[in-house]
Amino acid sequence: MVYLSFLAPEKHVAFFVSRSGTDHTLLVAARQLHDHGVPVIAVTASPDSPLARMSSYVLQGFYYPEFEKFGDVVFDSAMKYLFDVLFVMTFSKDYEKIQRLNHLYDKVYATELDRSKGAIV
């Protein structure tokens, strides 16, 4: 992750998801991106965490530690929902292009990659 932070173009945006916002590796990668002008968006249940403080934007994810495992389920479900929405928004912008790429992949998969049909030797 830290290695990839050196390669991110300035026109990109980096998303970091961390319930606590204290993971050292995430903090190093976020700092590298921030120092290179890449906006960092933190999604965390800890809006006062080190990750949140060094981020350009913070989205607060909910976590209820008093509910033990249920707190993890709530946080994970919220993150999945957020990224599903972002994916759909991105997908819908280039729908025709994505459909063409999907069709090309399906053709290659059917003829060259589908192991159930013995395509790969």
C-alpha positions in Angstrom: 0.0 0.0 0.0 2.8 2.4 0.9 4.6 1.6 -2.4 1.4 2.3 -4.4 1.1 5.7 -2.6 4.3 6.8 -4.4 2.7 6.0 -7.8 -0.7 7.8 -7.5 -1.2 10.6 -10.0 -2.3 13.9 -8.5 -5.6 13.7 -10.3 -6.6 10.7 -8.3 -8.3 10.6 -4.9 -7.4 8.0 -2.3 -10.0 6.4 0.0 -8.9 4.9 3.3 -11.3 2.8 5.4 -10.2 2.3 9.0 -12.5 1.8 11.9 -9.9 3.2 14.4 -7.9 5.5 12.1 -4.7 4.5 13.8 -3.1 1.8 11.7 0.5 2.8 11.1 0.8 1.5 7.5 -2.4 3.4 6.5 -1.0 6.6 8.2 2.3 6.4 6.3 0.5 5.8 3.0 -2.0 8.6 3.6 0.8 11.0 4.5 2.8 10.1 1.3 -0.3 10.7 -0.8 -1.1 14.0 1.0 2.5 15.2 0.6 2.3 14.5 -3.1 -1.0 16.5 -3.6 -3.4 13.6 -3.7 -6.6 14.3 -1.8 -7.2 11.7 0.9 -10.7 10.7 2.0 -10.9 8.8 5.3 -13.9 6.7 6.2 -13.6 6.0 9.8 -15.6 5.5 13.0 -13.0 7.7 14.7 -13.3 11.3 13.4 -10.7 12.6 15.8 -8.1 9.9 14.8 -4.7 10.6 13.3 -6.0 9.3 9.9 -8.9 11.7 10.0 -6.7 14.7 11.0 -4.4 14.2 8.0 -7.2 13.6 5.5 -8.6 16.1 3.1 -12.1 14.9 3.9 -13.6 12.6 6.5 -16.8 10.5 6.3 -17.8 9.0 9.6 -18.7 5.4 9.6 -20.8 4.1 12.5 -19.4 1.6 14.9 -21.1 0.5 18.1 -18.4 -1.2 20.3 -21.0 -1.9 23.0 -22.7 -4.4 20.7 -19.5 -6.3 20.1 -19.7 -8.2 16.8 -22.8 -6.3 15.8 -20.7 -3.2 15.7 -18.4 -4.8 13.1 -21.4 -5.8 11.0 -22.8 -2.3 11.1 -19.5 -0.7 10.1 -18.8 -3.3 7.4 -22.3 -2.9 6.0 -22.0 0.8 5.8 -18.7 0.6 4.0 -20.0 -1.9 1.5 -23.0 0.3 0.8 -20.8 3.4 0.4 -18.5 1.7 -2.1 -21.4 0.1 -4.0 -22.9 3.5 -4.5 -19.6 4.9 -5.7 -19.1 2.0 -8.0 -22.6 2.4 -9.5 -22.0 6.2 -10.0 -18.7 5.5 -11.8 -20.1 2.6 -13.8 -23.1 4.6 -15.0 -20.9 7.4 -16.4 -19.3 5.1 -19.0 -22.1 2.5 -19.3 -21.7 1.9 -23.0 -17.9 1.5 -22.7 -18.2 -0.8 -19.8 -20.8 -2.9 -21.7 -18.4 -3.2 -24.7 -15.5 -4.2 -22.4 -17.7 -6.8 -20.7 -18.8 -8.2 -24.0 -15.2 -8.6 -25.1 -14.3 -10.2 -21.9 -17.2 -12.6 -22.1 -16.0 -13.7 -25.6 -12.5 -14.3 -24.5 -13.6 -16.1 -21.4 -15.9 -18.4 -23.3 -13.3 -19.3 -25.9 -10.1 -19.2 -23.9 -10.6 -19.2 -20.2 -13.6 -21.2 -19.2 -12.0 -24.3 -17.5 -15.3 -26.1 -17.3 -15.3 -26.4 -21.1 -11.7 -27.5 -21.2 -10.5 -24.2 -22.7 -7.3 -24.1 -20.7 -4.9 -27.0 -21.1 
